[in-house]
C-alpha cells in the first residue's frame, strides 16, 4: 500500500510506548499494532485526532504517501 | 440469539428426522422383489429379442428410476442437513464465514439439482408408460418451489460474501 504509517518513528521520538499510546487514545494494542504494520484499511478521523493530540503532531507526521 | 438458534436447531432436527422417516417408510413399502424377477428374467430371456424393447427391460427400468427417486430424496435430506452446519456457525458467532457462504451455495445446488433430476426421472417414468407426464403440471407441483428457493440461497451466498468483505473492512478500520 502506498500509504506509510510512521507511528513507530514518532513514538520513538516522543519516547512513548505503544501500550501507553493505546491507553491514551482508547484503542486496543492489537488495533494499534494493525495500524503500525500498515494492515489497516482505514483510519477514523476520531482516532487520528486522538493520536495527534497524544503525540502533539500533525496527521502528515504520521501518514506519508509513497508511490509504488 | 442463542435461544433462537437452539429453537431453529431443534426445528431443523425435527424436520430432518421426519423427512428421513418418511423416506425410509417409502423405501420399505417399495417392492424391491421386482429386481429379483429381473434377475430370473435375465437367466431365461430370449437372447434373440432386443434388450431395449423387451417388456422386462422396460419394467426393470421403471423400478430403477423409482429407486433413483429415493436416492434424490435422500440427497435433498442431506441438503437440509447443511442448515444445522449454518446454525452451528451462527451459534459460534461466525455469521459471515466462508463456511456459511459455501453451505448456502451447496443448499442452492442441491435444491436445484433435486428439482431438475426429479423432473427428468418423472419424464422417463412417463415415457416408459406407467404414469402420465405434463411438464406444466409438473412445474405446478409443490416440489418445484425448490428452484426459487435454490436461487434464493445463491443470492444469500452472494450477500454473505459482500457482508464478509464489509465486515473485514470494518474490522480493519482503526
gemmi code that builds the backbone of each chain (N, CA, C; Angstrom):
import gemmi

chains = {
    "A": [
        ("UNK", (0.844, -1.204, 0.000), (0.000, 0.000, 0.000), (0.876, 1.250, 0.000)),
        ("UNK", (0.552, 2.236, -0.828), (1.429, 3.422, -0.912), (1.335, 4.369, 0.281)),
        ("UNK", (0.422, 4.123, 1.211), (0.348, 4.976, 2.408), (1.178, 4.334, 3.517)),
        ("UNK", (2.178, 5.049, 3.979), (3.070, 4.535, 5.035), (2.669, 5.178, 6.368)),
        ("UNK", (2.611, 4.346, 7.410), (2.278, 4.858, 8.751), (3.590, 4.967, 9.546)),
        ("UNK", (3.930, 6.204, 9.901), (5.205, 6.437, 10.599), (5.050, 6.517, 12.118)),
        ("UNK", (4.115, 5.768, 12.644), (3.844, 5.847, 14.089), (5.046, 5.434, 14.934)),
        ("UNK", (5.744, 4.389, 14.478), (6.905, 3.878, 15.234), (7.954, 4.976, 15.435)),
        ("UNK", (8.207, 5.724, 14.328), (9.226, 6.783, 14.387), (8.799, 7.889, 15.366)),
        ("UNK", (7.535, 8.307, 15.265), (7.028, 9.375, 16.146), (7.048, 8.918, 17.609)),
        ("UNK", (6.680, 7.651, 17.799), (6.675, 7.101, 19.169), (8.086, 7.104, 19.754)),
        ("UNK", (9.042, 6.710, 18.920), (10.442, 6.683, 19.363), (10.916, 8.100, 19.694)),
        ("UNK", (10.528, 9.056, 18.831), (10.915, 10.452, 19.073), (10.325, 10.977, 20.385)),
        ("UNK", (9.107, 10.579, 20.660), (8.416, 11.046, 21.885), (8.753, 10.170, 23.095)),
        ("UNK", (9.530, 9.114, 22.843), (9.903, 8.135, 23.882), (8.654, 7.584, 24.588)),
        ("UNK", (7.700, 7.221, 23.762), (6.443, 6.691, 24.291), (6.264, 5.249, 23.814)),
        ("UNK", (5.700, 4.415, 24.687), (5.488, 3.013, 24.302), (4.116, 2.867, 23.642)),
        ("UNK", (4.009, 1.840, 22.787), (2.745, 1.588, 22.070), (1.589, 1.378, 23.046)),
        ("UNK", (1.871, 0.640, 24.110), (0.827, 0.312, 25.090), (0.282, 1.604, 25.724)),
        ("UNK", (1.215, 2.492, 25.997), (0.862, 3.776, 26.618), (-0.050, 4.589, 25.682)),
        ("UNK", (0.362, 4.657, 24.407), (-0.430, 5.400, 23.416), (-1.825, 4.775, 23.259)),
        ("UNK", (-1.850, 3.449, 23.200), (-3.136, 2.755, 23.050), (-4.076, 3.108, 24.191)),
        ("UNK", (-3.526, 3.166, 25.397), (-4.352, 3.507, 26.576), (-4.865, 4.942, 26.480)),
        ("UNK", (-3.991, 5.865, 26.048), (-4.381, 7.288, 25.975), (-5.488, 7.493, 24.928)),
        ("UNK", (-5.306, 6.894, 23.754), (-6.294, 7.140, 22.684), (-7.493, 6.191, 22.754)),
        ("UNK", (-7.440, 5.220, 23.634), (-8.609, 4.340, 23.878), (-8.836, 3.281, 22.812)),
        ("UNK", (-7.743, 2.704, 22.284), (-7.893, 1.547, 21.388), (-7.045, 0.404, 21.943)),
        ("UNK", (-7.279, -0.783, 21.445), (-6.519, -1.930, 21.953), (-5.109, -1.929, 21.338)),
        ("UNK", (-4.189, -2.586, 22.025), (-2.810, -2.667, 21.488), (-2.794, -3.465, 20.175)),
        ("UNK", (-3.745, -4.407, 20.069), (-3.834, -5.200, 18.828), (-4.194, -4.294, 17.655)),
        ("UNK", (-5.162, -3.385, 17.886), (-5.558, -2.464, 16.812), (-4.448, -1.477, 16.478)),
        ("UNK", (-3.722, -1.035, 17.507), (-2.610, -0.113, 17.271), (-1.519, -0.814, 16.456)),
        ("UNK", (-1.333, -2.101, 16.744), (-0.347, -2.892, 16.012), (-0.749, -3.021, 14.538)),
        ("UNK", (-2.088, -3.220, 14.299), (-2.596, -3.295, 12.909), (-2.294, -1.984, 12.180)),
        ("UNK", (-2.512, -0.870, 12.905), (-2.278, 0.452, 12.313), (-0.787, 0.647, 11.996)),
        ("UNK", (0.067, 0.253, 12.941), (1.516, 0.443, 12.761), (2.062, -0.427, 11.630)),
        ("UNK", (1.508, -1.633, 11.520), (2.035, -2.549, 10.497), (1.528, -2.238, 9.092)),
        ("UNK", (0.604, -1.288, 8.994), (0.079, -0.915, 7.669), (-0.984, -1.860, 7.152)),
        ("UNK", (-1.503, -2.723, 8.036), (-2.548, -3.663, 7.614), (-3.939, -3.032, 7.661)),
        ("UNK", (-4.044, -1.871, 8.311), (-5.366, -1.227, 8.451), (-5.887, -0.774, 7.096)),
        ("UNK", (-7.218, -0.909, 6.905), (-7.839, -0.491, 5.636), (-8.236, 0.981, 5.700)),
        ("UNK", (-8.528, 1.464, 6.910), (-8.962, 2.859, 7.060), (-8.670, 3.338, 8.474)),
        ("UNK", (-8.559, 4.675, 8.621), (-8.351, 5.270, 9.952), (-9.486, 6.275, 10.191)),
        ("UNK", (-10.160, 6.169, 11.326), (-11.226, 7.115, 11.648), (-10.601, 8.478, 11.982)),
        ("UNK", (-11.315, 9.554, 11.636), (-10.837, 10.902, 11.982), (-10.675, 11.026, 13.495)),
        ("UNK", (-11.598, 10.385, 14.238), (-11.542, 10.481, 15.712), (-10.260, 9.844, 16.247)),
        ("UNK", (-9.834, 8.705, 15.628), (-8.591, 8.033, 16.052), (-7.380, 8.903, 15.707)),
        ("UNK", (-7.419, 9.447, 14.470), (-6.315, 10.295, 14.011), (-6.179, 11.521, 14.918)),
        ("UNK", (-7.315, 12.101, 15.266), (-7.346, 13.278, 16.147), (-6.728, 12.933, 17.511)),
        ("UNK", (-7.138, 11.760, 18.044), (-6.630, 11.342, 19.355), (-5.123, 11.090, 19.306)),
        ("UNK", (-4.635, 10.488, 18.218), (-3.197, 10.208, 18.078), (-2.412, 11.529, 18.013)),
        ("UNK", (-2.921, 12.451, 17.158), (-2.248, 13.744, 17.006), (-2.201, 14.501, 18.333)),
        ("UNK", (-3.304, 14.409, 19.076), (-3.381, 15.098, 20.372), (-2.384, 14.479, 21.366)),
        ("UNK", (-2.359, 13.147, 21.394), (-1.488, 12.447, 22.352), (-0.007, 12.634, 22.022)),
        ("UNK", (0.307, 12.694, 20.724), (1.723, 12.780, 20.319), (2.145, 14.209, 19.962)),
        ("UNK", (1.179, 15.114, 20.031), (1.425, 16.530, 19.708), (2.082, 16.661, 18.324)),
        ("UNK", (1.385, 16.149, 17.346), (1.917, 16.187, 15.981), (0.793, 16.443, 14.973)),
        ("UNK", (1.140, 16.507, 13.698), (0.160, 16.704, 12.627), (-0.117, 15.354, 11.934)),
        ("UNK", (-1.296, 15.200, 11.284), (-1.571, 13.940, 10.552), (-0.474, 13.604, 9.541)),
        ("UNK", (0.098, 14.642, 8.922), (1.150, 14.405, 7.918), (2.416, 13.812, 8.536)),
        ("UNK", (2.607, 14.019, 9.838), (3.776, 13.427, 10.505), (3.608, 11.909, 10.634)),
        ("UNK", (2.350, 11.480, 10.695), (2.064, 10.041, 10.892), (1.894, 9.324, 9.553)),
        ("UNK", (1.165, 9.972, 8.651), (0.862, 9.324, 7.365), (1.703, 9.940, 6.239)),
        ("UNK", (2.194, 9.056, 5.376), (3.036, 9.516, 4.276), (2.649, 8.749, 3.004)),
        ("UNK", (2.630, 9.470, 1.874), (2.305, 8.803, 0.600), (3.593, 8.515, -0.159)),
        ("UNK", (3.815, 7.263, -0.459), (4.996, 6.861, -1.253), (4.502, 6.107, -2.480)),
        ("UNK", (4.886, 6.587, -3.672), (4.415, 5.936, -4.890), (5.029, 4.550, -5.023)),
        ("UNK", (4.203, 3.594, -5.462), (4.663, 2.194, -5.625), (5.730, 2.062, -6.706)),
    ],
    "B": [
        ("UNK", (-30.056, -14.413, 21.042), (-29.738, -15.034, 19.734), (-29.501, -16.525, 19.895)),
        ("UNK", (-28.839, -16.875, 21.024), (-28.532, -18.290, 21.260), (-29.813, -19.111, 21.414)),
        ("UNK", (-30.817, -18.495, 22.123), (-32.099, -19.182, 22.295), (-32.757, -19.446, 20.946)),
        ("UNK", (-32.755, -18.396, 20.084), (-33.342, -18.542, 18.743), (-32.633, -19.638, 17.964)),
        ("UNK", (-31.307, -19.666, 18.062), (-30.518, -20.680, 17.352), (-30.885, -22.078, 17.841)),
        ("UNK", (-31.057, -22.193, 19.175), (-31.430, -23.501, 19.727), (-32.786, -23.958, 19.201)),
        ("UNK", (-33.755, -23.022, 19.177), (-35.100, -23.363, 18.678), (-35.024, -23.791, 17.208)),
        ("UNK", (-34.263, -23.002, 16.424), (-34.124, -23.333, 14.996), (-33.435, -24.681, 14.805)),
        ("UNK", (-32.419, -24.964, 15.650), (-31.718, -26.254, 15.549), (-32.686, -27.400, 15.842)),
        ("UNK", (-33.497, -27.233, 16.892), (-34.467, -28.289, 17.247), (-35.463, -28.486, 16.094)),
        ("UNK", (-35.959, -27.359, 15.536), (-36.925, -27.450, 14.429), (-36.305, -28.152, 13.220)),
        ("UNK", (-35.041, -27.819, 12.941), (-34.360, -28.446, 11.793), (-34.210, -29.951, 12.019)),
        ("UNK", (-33.843, -30.334, 13.259), (-33.710, -31.767, 13.573), (-35.039, -32.488, 13.389)),
        ("UNK", (-36.138, -31.834, 13.870), (-37.473, -32.451, 13.750), (-37.809, -32.666, 12.272)),
        ("UNK", (-37.562, -31.628, 11.457), (-37.859, -31.736, 10.014), (-37.006, -32.834, 9.373)),
        ("UNK", (-35.701, -32.844, 9.727), (-34.785, -33.842, 9.147), (-35.211, -35.267, 9.499)),
        ("UNK", (-35.535, -35.469, 10.781), (-35.925, -36.814, 11.217), (-37.250, -37.231, 10.573)),
        ("UNK", (-38.192, -36.259, 10.447), (-39.471, -36.576, 9.807), (-39.252, -36.979, 8.360)),
        ("UNK", (-38.446, -36.176, 7.646), (-38.186, -36.470, 6.230), (-37.510, -37.832, 6.074)),
        ("UNK", (-36.535, -38.098, 6.964), (-35.800, -39.372, 6.880), (-36.743, -40.546, 7.164)),
        ("UNK", (-37.635, -40.387, 8.159), (-38.529, -41.498, 8.491), (-39.548, -41.733, 7.373)),
        ("UNK", (-40.024, -40.626, 6.739), (-40.958, -40.776, 5.606), (-40.267, -41.504, 4.457)),
        ("UNK", (-39.007, -41.112, 4.195), (-38.244, -41.746, 3.109), (-38.038, -43.235, 3.392)),
        ("UNK", (-37.649, -43.544, 4.645), (-37.403, -44.951, 4.995), (-38.686, -45.772, 4.873)),
        ("UNK", (-39.821, -45.159, 5.269), (-41.102, -45.858, 5.163), (-41.452, -46.122, 3.698)),
        ("UNK", (-41.214, -45.108, 2.839), (-41.492, -45.275, 1.403), (-40.610, -46.365, 0.792)),
        ("UNK", (-39.341, -46.411, 1.236), (-38.431, -47.448, 0.719), (-38.923, -48.832, 1.165)),
        ("UNK", (-39.401, -48.883, 2.427), (-39.900, -50.165, 2.959), (-41.119, -50.648, 2.150)),
        ("UNK", (-41.969, -49.673, 1.758), (-43.175, -50.038, 1.014), (-42.887, -50.361, -0.457)),
        ("UNK", (-41.735, -49.883, -0.931), (-41.381, -50.121, -2.333), (-41.069, -51.603, -2.536)),
        ("UNK", (-41.602, -52.157, -3.612), (-41.468, -53.601, -3.839), (-40.128, -53.916, -4.509)),
        ("UNK", (-39.133, -54.197, -3.686), (-37.805, -54.499, -4.237), (-37.740, -55.900, -4.856)),
        ("UNK", (-38.794, -56.719, -4.613), (-38.796, -58.069, -5.187), (-38.803, -58.040, -6.711)),
        ("UNK", (-39.236, -56.912, -7.265), (-39.253, -56.767, -8.722), (-37.860, -56.979, -9.312)),
        ("UNK", (-36.849, -56.583, -8.549), (-35.477, -56.748, -9.042), (-35.100, -58.226, -9.122)),
        ("UNK", (-35.662, -59.030, -8.214), (-35.401, -60.480, -8.241), (-36.014, -61.079, -9.500)),
        ("UNK", (-37.222, -60.553, -9.850), (-37.876, -61.024, -11.078), (-36.983, -60.754, -12.278)),
        ("UNK", (-36.353, -59.595, -12.253), (-35.474, -59.234, -13.370), (-34.302, -60.199, -13.453)),
        ("UNK", (-33.768, -60.562, -12.269), (-32.630, -61.485, -12.252), (-33.004, -62.822, -12.897)),
        ("UNK", (-34.213, -63.318, -12.549), (-34.620, -64.598, -13.135), (-34.911, -64.439, -14.630)),
        ("UNK", (-35.439, -63.253, -14.995), (-35.685, -62.998, -16.419), (-34.373, -63.028, -17.200)),
        ("UNK", (-33.348, -62.445, -16.583), (-32.042, -62.393, -17.249), (-31.531, -63.801, -17.568)),
        ("UNK", (-31.912, -64.779, -16.703), (-31.446, -66.168, -16.909), (-32.193, -66.841, -18.067)),
        ("UNK", (-33.526, -66.548, -18.136), (-34.353, -67.301, -19.091), (-34.805, -66.490, -20.313)),
        ("UNK", (-34.305, -65.273, -20.467), (-34.776, -64.416, -21.563), (-34.342, -64.962, -22.920)),
        ("UNK", (-35.159, -64.612, -23.886), (-34.844, -64.998, -25.259), (-33.699, -64.105, -25.758)),
        ("UNK", (-32.565, -64.728, -26.026), (-31.364, -63.944, -26.351), (-31.492, -63.218, -27.713)),
        ("UNK", (-32.449, -63.680, -28.547), (-32.615, -63.053, -29.866), (-33.409, -61.750, -29.778)),
        ("UNK", (-34.165, -61.607, -28.701), (-35.008, -60.410, -28.561), (-34.144, -59.209, -28.181)),
        ("UNK", (-34.492, -58.038, -28.750), (-33.730, -56.825, -28.433), (-33.942, -56.460, -26.962)),
        ("UNK", (-32.843, -56.120, -26.267), (-32.906, -55.852, -24.823), (-33.767, -54.614, -24.529)),
        ("UNK", (-33.596, -53.593, -25.376), (-34.239, -52.305, -25.102), (-35.765, -52.361, -25.215)),
        ("UNK", (-36.255, -53.231, -26.099), (-37.705, -53.250, -26.344), (-38.420, -54.335, -25.539)),
        ("UNK", (-37.667, -55.191, -24.882), (-38.311, -56.277, -24.148), (-39.091, -55.739, -22.955)),
        ("UNK", (-40.205, -56.381, -22.645), (-41.114, -55.909, -21.594), (-40.412, -55.856, -20.230)),
        ("UNK", (-39.630, -56.902, -19.974), (-38.962, -56.955, -18.662), (-37.935, -55.845, -18.487)),
        ("UNK", (-37.244, -55.535, -19.591), (-36.236, -54.469, -19.514), (-36.913, -53.142, -19.200)),
        ("UNK", (-38.070, -52.912, -19.837), (-38.816, -51.667, -19.594), (-39.286, -51.631, -18.142)),
        ("UNK", (-39.791, -52.781, -17.696), (-40.272, -52.884, -16.318), (-39.131, -52.631, -15.333)),
        ("UNK", (-37.982, -53.222, -15.653), (-36.820, -53.064, -14.779), (-36.375, -51.601, -14.744)),
        ("UNK", (-36.401, -50.949, -15.935), (-36.032, -49.529, -15.991), (-36.947, -48.714, -15.089)),
        ("UNK", (-38.228, -49.069, -15.098), (-39.204, -48.361, -14.279), (-38.806, -48.430, -12.800)),
        ("UNK", (-38.422, -49.615, -12.365), (-38.069, -49.758, -10.940), (-36.732, -49.098, -10.607)),
        ("UNK", (-35.826, -49.127, -11.579), (-34.528, -48.465, -11.356), (-34.747, -46.966, -11.186)),
        ("UNK", (-35.603, -46.385, -12.049), (-35.875, -44.942, -11.965), (-36.607, -44.624, -10.657)),
        ("UNK", (-37.535, -45.515, -10.264), (-38.236, -45.304, -8.990), (-37.238, -45.304, -7.833)),
        ("UNK", (-36.277, -46.219, -7.903), (-35.235, -46.268, -6.867), (-34.375, -45.007, -6.927)),
        ("UNK", (-34.158, -44.512, -8.161), (-33.397, -43.263, -8.342), (-34.060, -42.092, -7.644)),
        ("UNK", (-35.394, -42.095, -7.669), (-36.134, -41.026, -6.977), (-35.851, -41.058, -5.476)),
        ("UNK", (-35.704, -42.266, -4.930), (-35.371, -42.392, -3.494), (-33.998, -41.777, -3.211)),
        ("UNK", (-33.060, -42.071, -4.109), (-31.693, -41.551, -3.916), (-31.715, -40.022, -3.910)),
        ("UNK", (-32.466, -39.435, -4.845), (-32.537, -37.971, -4.911), (-33.217, -37.384, -3.682)),
        ("UNK", (-34.210, -38.114, -3.160), (-34.868, -37.618, -1.935), (-33.888, -37.650, -0.763)),
        ("UNK", (-33.049, -38.689, -0.735), (-32.009, -38.769, 0.294), (-31.029, -37.608, 0.165)),
        ("UNK", (-30.708, -37.269, -1.093), (-29.784, -36.161, -1.382), (-30.386, -34.832, -0.896)),
        ("UNK", (-31.712, -34.703, -1.053), (-32.392, -33.483, -0.594), (-32.308, -33.371, 0.941)),
        ("UNK", (-32.485, -34.504, 1.616), (-32.393, -34.513, 3.085), (-30.968, -34.132, 3.515)),
        ("UNK", (-29.986, -34.648, 2.758), (-28.576, -34.281, 3.008), (-28.408, -32.767, 2.869)),
        ("UNK", (-29.087, -32.182, 1.863), (-29.050, -30.726, 1.664), (-29.614, -29.984, 2.859)),
        ("UNK", (-30.730, -30.507, 3.394), (-31.333, -29.873, 4.571), (-30.385, -29.911, 5.773)),
        ("UNK", (-29.538, -30.962, 5.821), (-28.646, -31.099, 6.981), (-27.630, -29.944, 7.043)),
        ("UNK", (-27.407, -29.253, 5.915), (-26.479, -28.105, 5.921), (-27.018, -26.958, 6.773)),
        ("UNK", (-28.356, -26.929, 6.975), (-28.923, -25.892, 7.832), (-28.332, -25.989, 9.239)),
        ("UNK", (-28.084, -27.248, 9.669), (-27.513, -27.460, 11.009), (-26.101, -26.875, 11.087)),
        ("UNK", (-25.335, -27.071, 9.992), (-23.963, -26.530, 9.963), (-24.003, -25.006, 10.018)),
        ("UNK", (-24.965, -24.402, 9.279), (-25.082, -22.936, 9.276), (-25.443, -22.449, 10.681)),
        ("UNK", (-26.380, -23.142, 11.312), (-26.798, -22.749, 12.670), (-25.644, -22.873, 13.659)),
        ("UNK", (-24.800, -23.891, 13.449), (-23.635, -24.095, 14.317), (-22.674, -22.896, 14.183)),
        ("UNK", (-22.448, -22.465, 12.927), (-21.565, -21.311, 12.683), (-22.135, -20.064, 13.357)),
        ("UNK", (-23.457, -19.872, 13.230), (-24.111, -18.698, 13.819), (-23.977, -18.743, 15.340)),
        ("UNK", (-24.143, -19.934, 15.899), (-24.029, -20.108, 17.348), (-22.620, -19.713, 17.830)),
        ("UNK", (-21.614, -20.013, 16.984), (-20.227, -19.668, 17.338), (-19.903, -18.199, 17.084)),
        ("UNK", (-20.881, -17.470, 16.527), (-20.680, -16.041, 16.265), (-20.049, -15.744, 14.920)),
        ("UNK", (-19.827, -16.796, 14.089), (-19.239, -16.588, 12.752), (-20.366, -16.436, 11.724)),
        ("UNK", (-20.960, -15.232, 11.721), (-22.129, -15.034, 10.850), (-21.746, -15.053, 9.372)),
        ("UNK", (-20.698, -14.311, 9.023), (-20.349, -14.170, 7.607), (-19.082, -14.961, 7.275)),
        ("UNK", (-19.037, -16.201, 7.721), (-17.828, -17.009, 7.495), (-17.835, -17.609, 6.090)),
        ("UNK", (-16.654, -18.024, 5.652), (-16.533, -18.699, 4.346), (-17.377, -19.968, 4.312)),
        ("UNK", (-17.448, -20.650, 5.468), (-18.231, -21.887, 5.540), (-19.700, -21.623, 5.241)),
        ("UNK", (-20.254, -20.545, 5.837), (-21.662, -20.237, 5.602), (-21.922, -19.958, 4.120)),
        ("UNK", (-20.995, -19.239, 3.488), (-21.148, -18.930, 2.053), (-21.167, -20.245, 1.260)),
        ("UNK", (-20.233, -21.145, 1.637), (-20.127, -22.449, 0.965), (-21.410, -23.278, 1.172)),
        ("UNK", (-21.912, -23.276, 2.420), (-23.117, -24.065, 2.724), (-24.332, -23.537, 1.962)),
        ("UNK", (-24.477, -22.208, 1.884), (-25.613, -21.632, 1.154), (-25.566, -22.045, -0.314)),
        ("UNK", (-24.351, -22.027, -0.889), (-24.209, -22.423, -2.300), (-24.561, -23.894, -2.475)),
        ("UNK", (-24.099, -24.733, -1.529), (-24.370, -26.167, -1.619), (-25.863, -26.440, -1.537)),
        ("UNK", (-26.550, -25.755, -0.596), (-28.002, -25.948, -0.456), (-28.690, -25.533, -1.756)),
        ("UNK", (-28.278, -24.383, -2.316), (-28.843, -23.919, -3.584), (-28.659, -24.961, -4.674)),
        ("UNK", (-27.431, -25.495, -4.771), (-27.133, -26.532, -5.772), (-28.035, -27.746, -5.601)),
        ("UNK", (-28.114, -28.215, -4.350), (-28.885, -29.439, -4.089), (-30.358, -29.222, -4.422)),
        ("UNK", (-30.937, -28.089, -4.025), (-32.351, -27.824, -4.296), (-32.622, -27.821, -5.806)),
        ("UNK", (-31.750, -27.129, -6.554), (-31.991, -27.004, -7.999), (-31.773, -28.356, -8.691)),
        ("UNK", (-30.688, -29.054, -8.345), (-30.420, -30.350, -8.974), (-31.473, -31.386, -8.618)),
        ("UNK", (-31.992, -31.306, -7.383), (-33.057, -32.235, -6.982), (-34.268, -32.040, -7.887)),
        ("UNK", (-34.688, -30.772, -8.050), (-35.892, -30.492, -8.843), (-35.699, -30.927, -10.292)),
        ("UNK", (-34.543, -30.571, -10.878), (-34.297, -30.934, -12.281), (-34.283, -32.462, -12.435)),
        ("UNK", (-33.574, -33.131, -11.519), (-33.457, -34.592, -11.628), (-34.802, -35.280, -11.461)),
        ("UNK", (-35.604, -34.799, -10.497), (-36.907, -35.434, -10.285), (-37.796, -35.210, -11.512)),
        ("UNK", (-37.716, -34.008, -12.103), (-38.493, -33.741, -13.322), (-38.085, -34.708, -14.435)),
        ("UNK", (-36.759, -34.897, -14.600), (-36.254, -35.801, -15.647), (-36.692, -37.240, -15.379)),
        ("UNK", (-36.546, -37.668, -14.107), (-36.920, -39.047, -13.761), (-38.419, -39.279, -13.958)),
        ("UNK", (-39.232, -38.268, -13.610), (-40.684, -38.415, -13.796), (-41.037, -38.476, -15.282)),
        ("UNK", (-40.283, -37.706, -16.074), (-40.496, -37.741, -17.520), (-40.148, -39.130, -18.061)),
        ("UNK", (-39.026, -39.691, -17.567), (-38.614, -41.027, -18.011), (-39.646, -42.068, -17.604)),
        ("UNK", (-40.175, -41.907, -16.383), (-41.201, -42.839, -15.905), (-42.411, -42.789, -16.820)),
        ("UNK", (-42.805, -41.567, -17.199), (-43.975, -41.397, -18.067), (-43.713, -42.004, -19.441)),
        ("UNK", (-42.447, -41.829, -19.945), (-42.140, -42.359, -21.274), (-42.127, -43.889, -21.270)),
        ("UNK", (-41.844, -44.484, -20.111), (-41.908, -45.945, -20.004), (-43.374, -46.394, -20.065)),
        ("UNK", (-44.252, -45.493, -19.610), (-45.678, -45.766, -19.804), (-46.471, -46.084, -18.568)),
        ("UNK", (-45.831, -45.966, -17.383), (-46.582, -46.338, -16.177), (-47.252, -45.139, -15.510)),
        ("UNK", (-46.939, -43.918, -15.976), (-47.608, -42.751, -15.395), (-47.719, -41.674, -16.465)),
        ("UNK", (-48.479, -40.632, -16.170), (-48.636, -39.555, -17.157), (-47.696, -38.409, -16.791)),
        ("UNK", (-47.244, -37.676, -17.809), (-46.333, -36.563, -17.550), (-46.806, -35.353, -18.341)),
        ("UNK", (-47.048, -34.264, -17.611), (-47.371, -32.999, -18.260), (-46.430, -31.975, -17.653)),
        ("UNK", (-45.544, -31.443, -18.502), (-44.478, -30.577, -17.994), (-45.023, -29.429, -17.146)),
        ("UNK", (-46.111, -28.783, -17.628), (-46.645, -27.618, -16.899), (-47.287, -28.033, -15.578)),
        ("UNK", (-47.925, -29.214, -15.599), (-48.495, -29.714, -14.338), (-47.393, -30.038, -13.338)),
        ("UNK", (-46.273, -30.593, -13.873), (-45.141, -30.928, -13.004), (-44.539, -29.655, -12.397)),
        ("UNK", (-44.478, -28.601, -13.243), (-43.934, -27.330, -12.746), (-44.806, -26.743, -11.653)),
        ("UNK", (-46.109, -27.041, -11.745), (-47.033, -26.520, -10.728), (-46.956, -27.343, -9.435)),
        ("UNK", (-46.358, -28.519, -9.524), (-46.285, -29.406, -8.345), (-45.487, -28.727, -7.233)),
        ("UNK", (-45.805, -29.135, -6.015), (-45.269, -28.420, -4.843), (-43.737, -28.476, -4.729)),
        ("UNK", (-43.112, -29.528, -5.281), (-41.657, -29.664, -5.099), (-40.857, -28.654, -5.931)),
        ("UNK", (-41.513, -28.068, -6.994), (-40.763, -27.145, -7.861), (-40.469, -25.802, -7.191)),
        ("UNK", (-41.089, -25.547, -6.028), (-40.753, -24.312, -5.301), (-39.277, -24.323, -4.884)),
        ("UNK", (-38.664, -25.505, -4.950), (-37.251, -25.620, -4.559), (-36.325, -24.892, -5.534)),
        ("UNK", (-36.786, -24.658, -6.783), (-35.938, -23.907, -7.740), (-35.801, -22.456, -7.274)),
        ("UNK", (-36.921, -21.715, -7.033), (-36.743, -20.358, -6.500), (-36.042, -20.356, -5.148)),
        ("UNK", (-36.296, -21.398, -4.326), (-35.623, -21.467, -3.018), (-34.116, -21.628, -3.227)),
        ("UNK", (-33.738, -22.471, -4.204), (-32.317, -22.671, -4.514), (-31.664, -21.389, -4.988)),
        ("UNK", (-32.382, -20.652, -5.860), (-31.850, -19.373, -6.351), (-31.712, -18.386, -5.196)),
        ("UNK", (-32.698, -18.416, -4.281), (-32.642, -17.523, -3.112), (-31.385, -17.813, -2.288)),
        ("UNK", (-31.014, -19.108, -2.197), (-29.803, -19.447, -1.435), (-28.532, -18.978, -2.140)),
        ("UNK", (-28.544, -19.017, -3.494), (-27.410, -18.466, -4.251), (-27.267, -16.973, -3.950)),
        ("UNK", (-28.433, -16.265, -3.954), (-28.426, -14.818, -3.688), (-27.918, -14.572, -2.265)),
        ("UNK", (-28.385, -15.392, -1.331), (-27.925, -15.253, 0.069), (-26.410, -15.436, 0.165)),
        ("UNK", (-25.892, -16.412, -0.599), (-24.439, -16.658, -0.586), (-23.698, -15.414, -1.072)),
        ("UNK", (-24.230, -14.760, -2.134), (-23.594, -13.545, -2.662), (-23.655, -12.418, -1.633)),
        ("UNK", (-24.827, -12.286, -0.976), (-24.998, -11.242, 0.050), (-24.005, -11.476, 1.192)),
        ("UNK", (-23.869, -12.743, 1.603), (-22.949, -13.068, 2.697), (-21.497, -12.810, 2.296)),
        ("UNK", (-21.204, -13.022, 0.993), (-19.842, -12.769, 0.503), (-19.517, -11.274, 0.641)),
        ("UNK", (-20.490, -10.437, 0.229), (-20.300, -8.987, 0.334), (-20.228, -8.558, 1.791)),
        ("UNK", (-21.092, -9.169, 2.614), (-21.130, -8.831, 4.041), (-19.802, -9.170, 4.711)),
        ("UNK", (-19.207, -10.303, 4.279), (-17.921, -10.728, 4.848), (-16.839, -9.688, 4.522)),
        ("UNK", (-16.879, -9.215, 3.253), (-15.903, -8.220, 2.808), (-16.058, -6.936, 3.640)),
        ("UNK", (-17.316, -6.506, 3.823), (-17.604, -5.287, 4.584), (-17.173, -5.442, 6.038)),
        ("UNK", (-17.441, -6.636, 6.588), (-17.052, -6.874, 7.989), (-15.534, -6.834, 8.156)),
        ("UNK", (-14.829, -7.443, 7.192), (-13.369, -7.446, 7.243), (-12.827, -6.014, 7.192)),
        ("UNK", (-13.454, -5.202, 6.312), (-13.038, -3.815, 6.172), (-13.305, -3.054, 7.466)),
        ("UNK", (-14.466, -3.332, 8.048), (-14.841, -2.677, 9.304), (-13.890, -3.066, 10.439)),
        ("UNK", (-13.520, -4.366, 10.439), (-12.595, -4.847, 11.477), (-11.214, -4.200, 11.342)),
        ("UNK", (-10.847, -3.840, 10.103), (-9.522, -3.246, 9.870), (-9.577, -1.718, 9.806)),
        ("UNK", (-10.707, -1.155, 10.255), (-10.787, 0.303, 10.376), (-10.501, 0.664, 11.827)),
        ("UNK", (-9.429, 1.440, 12.010), (-8.986, 1.744, 13.375), (-9.474, 3.133, 13.799)),
    ],
}
model = gemmi.Model(1)
for chain_id, residues in chains.items():
    chain = gemmi.Chain(chain_id)
    for i, (resn, *xyz) in enumerate(residues, 1):
        res = gemmi.Residue()
        res.name, res.seqid = resn, gemmi.SeqId(i, " ")
        for name, pos in zip(("N", "CA", "C"), xyz):
            atom = gemmi.Atom()
            atom.name, atom.element = name, gemmi.Element(name[0])
            atom.pos, atom.b_iso = gemmi.Position(*pos), 0.0
            res.add_atom(atom)
        chain.add_residue(res)
    model.add_chain(chain)
structure = gemmi.Structure()
structure.add_model(model)
structure.setup_entities()
